[in-house]
Amino acid sequence: MAPGQADAADRLVSVSPEQFHRFFANTVAAEESDRLFERYVVPAPRRLLADLGCADADRSPRAMADIANTRRGPRLLISGQEDRLIPDSVTRAAYKQYGDSTAVTDLKQFANRAHSLVIDNGWRFVADYVIGWLDEHGIRDDHGFGVRGELRQHGPS
């Protein structure tokens, strides 16, 4: 390959606003989908799609989870039941693979939601659920902030 030439797998690809609405934001109005497209869509290397098992490629080991790892932390799988990119059935199948694990694994399915569930107008509902789940499992960060991003006080104020 000549210097400065990108390997085909490293070439950037993108989706059109119509494709974004069809596959990512199919449960929101076209106007909101267009706003989300403008704000969030960036070209990505074609290799990313291949690593995820798209385009008739074998899935990369980097995209595999060790379901036998019982020492991992709690795992929450979320899905939009109207997701066309990663259908709810795929998320449910992944959840079932953890069925024999003693590590905590939970599934939350959001009705009438698409792949855009964490960025569209209903994102707060999803975020509140996740924050509640984190609270329920006693999960906090180690950077002086609570899960809601509020600065925690250390010592007397």
Secondary structure, DSSP 8 states (H G I E B T S, - for coil): --TT---GGGSEE---HHHHHHHTSTTS-HHHHHHHHHHH---EEHHHHHHTT-TT----GGG---TT-TTS--EEEEEETT-SSS-HHHHHHHHHHTTT-SS-EEEEEETT--GGGGTSTTHHHHHHHHHHHHHHTT---SSSB-TTS-B---S--
